[in-house]
Amino acid sequence: MEKTDRELLALYRNGQVDAMERLVYNYRRPLFGFILNMTEGRDDTDEIFQEVWLRAIRNLGRYRHKNFFGWLVRIAHNVIIDRARSRKLDLSLDEEREEDQSLAEVIPGNDPGPRSQVEANDCAENIAKAVACLPDDQKEVFVMRVQAGFSFKEIARIQEVSINTALARMQYALAKLRAMLKEDYEEMGY
Amino acid sequence: MQMNCARLEHKILLAESGELSDRQLEKLEEHLSACQRCQEYRKTVLHIISTSKDALPGGEPSPVVMSRIRAVAEEKITPKPIVFRLRFASGWDYIRQVGRPAIRVLAYAAVLTLVVVGWFMFLSNGQADRISELNVILAMMSEDDLGEVGYSDGSGGDRELRSLANHLLLMEGLESDDFTDVELWEIPPTALRLHNIAGLQQKKRV
């Protein structure tokens, strides 16, 4: 039977390193995915992922047994901010775009050919690029909600804002994505 | 009741994340059944979220990173040797956590001791100075001075001087039991020689 996070942490504190290894393994994909979407390079993602776990292991005494993954993401949020401040990362663009701009106008080299030529994987790529173009705070809310599956209450706690602010950021992110991917979505009937 | 569609966008997002109560959900559904705009909005939101879930890049950390994390986790829970615990190997951190209360107590005790000792030294020095001054005054009293009060032959003068000195020293707080032999000062030739004033001795207070 799969052990809970609390049980694994208790085993680790009693000296079982395998328990911590299990925890790292369980959350490797969602945490890595979150960090990858908040940065733009795989090397940075690996470094940040490692730093998050080092901080978590060193500060296990401060963990209050509420939501372990939420705690990890909060650490990741702080690490990313620290790195951005020290200019060690090449964070995604923070530019505001006109809402009536389509993604084809935003991303150079994108062939604005007939809609029938747009493949599903191109659409996915466009979505990924569009998300990368969101402002950092909106992108973080969007990625935490969509990829990590956090509730808005948890997102608000991680970002240290009110739940209404978190919801507003998500609204703006959705509006921007809809504008940037207008042609893709219209073709799909949305 | 007409609901504000703009405000309902938040409710639609909360419904999608499962954060609305049953009653709130019921009211939202009631509105959606009659509002085309909100229906369209919900449809768009759900579609963007579902397509983005698969579109967002993912991945896994490299095996090297996983190994490093395991190494740190292992080091953290490995008990340190007893020798390390007895030393100040972590230096300042250890002193701060363990030694700080003890150091603070010692520091307070040292300061208090210095204050008390200094006070007594001050008192004793002051007192010693005043006794010394009295002795000098007495030594400087000339034969002529003593002659006016009938001590010209030196007799009886000792007794009176002794009495005077005793009174003056008592004013300084010395008890009569403290008086033993006097310490003679070198007396200038013109001054009255003081000798054999028994019962007086300066106690040197350290």
Interface residues (C-beta under 8 A of the other chain):
Chain A: Y12 R13 G15 V17 M20 E21 V24 Y25 R28 R29 F32 G33 L36 N37 R42 T45 D46 F49 Q50 W53 L54 I57 R58 C123 A124 E125 I127 A128 V131 F142 V143 R145 V146 Q147 S151 F152 K153 N164 L167 A168 M170 Q171 L174 L177 R178 L181 Y185 M188 Y190
Chain B: E9 H10 L13 L14 S17 G18 E19 K43 T44 V45 H47 I48 I49 T51 S52 K53 D54 A55 L56 P57 G58 G59 E60 P61 S62 V65 M66 R68 I69 R70 V72 A73 E74 K76 I77
